[in-house]
Amino acid sequence: MNREDKRLLKALEQFARCDAQSIAAWRRDWPEFFPHNFWKRGIKQVPEGVSMSGPGPELPLVPLWRGWQDVLVQAWRLRFPLRDLVRLLVSPVVQEAGDALSSMSEWPYQQAVLLLTREPWRARHCLLCGRPFAAEKGASKFCSSQCFAESRLNTKRRWWADQGSERRREQHSKGRKSA
């Protein structure tokens, strides 16, 4: 994987983790990742458990980025099924395209999503904190060195809690035999 691909995956990973307070900083770091109108649009997002088969309730408008992020995180968890993949690739550019579909080039967010679908093993969730991350190696299980270190420490603590008294007893008995 080349440097630009890694950079795009890092941007997508960071976007998946953004909340209302951190999205502005993310946008400053990645101003051309999404089409410009992506940030101006809102959608009516159907909450889980709400049926839209009959006359539905009036739904509040939520920022498109928040709805798109929800689909991204869900797709990440399910390893990018086709239904979610199409929604992720098309929804931000539908109104941007107009009649210019033939002359459009891909946006960085589309490249990043496609990278994860081309190599779905990269789409992981941290075993410690549960946040999505793009794995650089097949054995990666943690999103950061901090999560790895905390998990390792927890493993050592569990081992010591299970084995510690027996080890101390062995060490104590060895000390008495030599004296």
ABEGO torsion letter per residue (X at the ends): XBAAAAAAAAAAAAAAABBAAAAAAAAAABAAABBAAAAABBBBBBBBGBBAABBBBBBBBBBAAAAAAAAAAAAAAAGGBAAAAAAAAAAAAAAAAEAAAAABBBBAAAAAAAAAAABAAABBBBAAAGBBBBBABAABABABAAAAAAAAAAAAAAAAAAAAAAAAAAAAAAAAAAX
